[in-house]
Amino acid sequence: MNLDGRKYVIIIVTLLVGIIYSMRLFYMQVVDETWTLRAQEIAEKRKEITPPRGVLFDRNKRKIVSNRTYFNLMMKESEMKNFDTVAFAKLIGWTREEVRERFKEIVKGEGTYRNKHTGVRSSNYQKIRAYPFLKEMTLEEIATIAAHLEDFPGFYEEVTSMRSYPYANGANIVGYLSEVYREEIDEDPFYKPGNNMGRAGLERFYENELRGRKGIKYIVTSALNNAIESYADGKYDTIAKQGPPLNLGIDIILQAYGEKLLANKRGCIVAIEPATGEILALVSAPTYDPNLFIGKRNISKNYPKLLADPSKPLYPRPLAAEYPPGSTFKLLNSLIGLQEGVITPESGFPCNKSVVGCHNHPSAGNLADAIKHSCNPYFYAVTRKILQQNKEKSVFHDAEIGLNIWAKYMHSFGLGHNLETDITGLRPGSIPDANYYDKWYGHHRWAFSTIRSISIGQGEVMLTPLQMANIAAIIANRGWYYTPHFVKSIGSDGPLEQFRKKHYSMVDAKHYSVIVEGMRRVVHEGGGTGRRARLKDIIVCGKTGTVQNPHGDDHSVFVAFAPMYKPKIAIAVFIENAKGGGGLWAAPTAGLMIEKYLTRKIMEKDREKTILEANFSGIK
Amino acid sequence: MRKGESIVAHFDWALFVVYIILLIMGVSTVYSTAYNEDHPNLFDFSQKYGKQVLWVGFSLFLGLLVFLIDSDIYRKFSIPIYLFTLILLVVVLFMPPVNGARAWLGIGSLGIQPAEFSKIGTALLLARFISSVNIKQQNVRTVILANAIILIPMVMVLLQPDAGTFVVFTSFLFVMYREGITYDPIILKMLNSIPGIKFKETWVGTHFIPLLFIVVFLSLVTLLMSNETLTFETFPDLKIPGFGIVMMSLTILAILSFLVLRFISSRRDRNRVVLIVIIGFILASGLVSTVNFGFQSLAEHQKDRIELFLGLKEDPDGEDYNRNRAMAAVGSGGFLGKGYNKASVSSVESNHVPESETDFIFCPFAEEWGFIGTIIFIVLYMFMLLRILFIAERQRSSFNRIYAYSVAMILFYHFAINIGMNIGFAPVIGIPLPFFSYGGSSMMSFSMMMFILLKLDSQRREDLQ
């Protein structure tokens, strides 16, 4: 038998395997990319480093929102050894059952994963992964535990950053942070589970600025998920960058003072620097301590409580509450009348109480005095002249044209639409136009007499306190305004583009002086309705308002600015259900605020005491 | 040994040098893979690389001992050696199991694996049996006895259980095939017992072993490739299924072998070579297509079962964990590799590839040195195997030749299976890569095997023709 050929069979088989393997290696290592990507997936982890959020300063560089270090107590089951539940429970001050419950909770809560496409939540708990066992502990809290953690392998502390509020004021302005939801993570790849996000106020509006830039570290990890070394010596890493600080126009001292004045009341104070449109104070009463909303534990404890509170402390009244402006609205009707040429500063109208009720005062012979006395019949007459200009024969057609002209003027005062203020939760208020009343009464079925209550800022006219303050600013500027805003500068950049644009009202500057003079008389002349806002050495120009409230006591309103020349502050004060008119409560409050802002001290101690002691909250 | 002649007079330096090169590559890979920053010294015996160096030193010392002993002893004492390794295989079954197998004799890291040494015993006895005078290859009794020699240790290692070594023992069938001992006599006997049939030889029966090997190998490759798809970043629509890659590779292989064989064959053989390549290509394509489309046409649950058996499961972190991670390590090496000591997937520290210093040692090597490294490795290994086959064919005594073939085939099997499972061409069967993997038993047994071969070869001239 010739067996010699068989050696070739064996050589061929051997070579065949060698050649096929070489081809395979060429394919795997050089041609096919799959395995390189798979290796990255396996061994390289992108670790994101969340920077601390940008901090907030007030106009005098006082830090009003800053960051504070907190600690999470992390657990990794794979590293736990001889876990003594009893001792651990004792250490953290829990019961044994609570500790066991928490373990179950982690597996069923944090340890699950919701499929983006199907929405099905499935278990993704991994023993080699770290989960927070206790979250957001202060240094004092962790200090007592940390000393004993070496007895509990698998447990360790981890640093996290959260907000702190050195001044417990301005909660409705700054807003708060809370953990992102799954949907938000899906929407924006910036967020990872456990990250925080601004939920209201400036934290929400400036979220993209404040959150900063995440740092990314590429690391080589082991099968147990431990970092081994940085990938490619950190060549591709980026450094986390803290968000820029926000410099606010808010004067935190004034803000705090305003909150103090409105204690036990419901209402608002909005103060604006007329020259810039910067909001100096925005008080919403009642309010809450922003420190109640630091961290998940606090939020879940306090949020439902505050939400259920009938006085609505979470409701940002200055931005969202729409009130009739009352008599303060007469200022605008006067300005429109002057611009339209239907009245002059010297126009006089009798105080005819048969038309509408008024208080006792001599009939006004000119516009300034009419403002001083806040004469209702006078402003009925003014508004009638605006609305019924006899451009059409039919009184109904005429009123339609007149009202639309009027509404256009009102829009130019920033009313009837949202101001583009840098905060969320703004409401537009309401300025009725012809369409509006057509829906109510039918086309050409209404005239001035039907809708006359808009003359005195009642009826269908609605303003937010922010808009009221802005009107004070417009008058202070004699005809223009910058959109009121909170943020003066983001880091070193100036305010947003929209706050650098001057908005002019449709009323010429020359018509304002008489209004300003009338407002001076309101405060500084005998018989003026706003004399309780009077200050020594500072000329305050203001206008009172008393808003009739079908549900209870009248609301007390006051808009003002000061000083009369080169005004530094424009203010609107709105106090709900105050037992008395605008002159009684809102005017002195505004006066105190102006005094506080301009002089930093309060001379009118009695006035301050009266306001502080007043209680309109309905709770004694 | 003739007087005055050096002990290394007819020493095969080429094989020895390849062996040493592989040892150095192996130790350096173990060093890089198991590298511990706190113990950077290669000779730190608390570390795996330190131990490996120790094993290498010990193996070389054993090799020297082997060289000092007259080569005749292996033939003479083949039966006691075989029996001794068998006894060890029995004793090991009474040892406490390590990782689920009773494979270790001794305590901890000082233990040995008798299965590794039983290959030597079997190789020696098989060589002695087949080379003994009065052996008729075509005799059914010869076939049965030769098979019994390998079957007994096979059963013993299966009891441990050690499937890898079990498969490796089938490499002896190639040795028997070379020596003319095939299953043909048994098949003939059965066929001829049917009245009216009278065969002298069946072609399939004669070449059953290499045929079976090629069929199993190609089928495995086809099946394991069936869940791979080649995609290109630049042409995302172009997707080549695994079957297409197999067919393309076969075509390239056929063209290459056609050109090479045409060049080296004589004018007389040229037509025959062309015919063989064409027939081989058609047969291989037919086999691959049958396996592929046969597999595709199977019902889902049957497919699942086969995929489960092959370790082909979709979840890369589940059933297919080891193979998938090993392939990621090898594939991510790229053309030039990540650089020495830069393996990110397969270092022991990262632990993504289990057993990366033993059975999966090829992973860190391929990851660190890339295709340049792996092709050099394959060429070296191929050279070593062909050199052993060359040595085998130059022996005067059939004992030497059979033993040399045994060594070549055992090493070939280890190479084929071990590299195969690292590159996704073989199911994961835990067997070491000779001269590379960390481990004392395999290092010593393969070295002894090699030195016995070198010794027999150096004394080949003293044997009777």
Interface residues (C-beta under 8 A of the other chain):
Chain A: M1 L3 R6 K7 V9 I10 I11 V13 T14 L15 L16 V17 G18 I19 I20 Y21 S22 M23 R24 L25 F26 Y27 M28 Q29 V30 V31 D32 E33 T34 W35 T36 R38 A39 Q40 E41 I42 A43 E44 V220 T221 S222 A223 L224 I228 Y231
Chain B: Q137 Q138 F174 Y177 R178 E179 G180 H207 P210 F213 I214 F217 V221 E228 L230 T231 E233 I245 S249 I252 L253 L256 P316 N324 R325 M327 A328 A329 V330 G331 S332 G333 G334 F335 S344 V345 S347 E349 S350 N351 H352 A366 E367 G370 F371 T374 I375 I378 Y381 M382 L385 L386 L389 E393 Y405 A408 M409 F412 F415 A416 I419 G420 I423 G424 F425
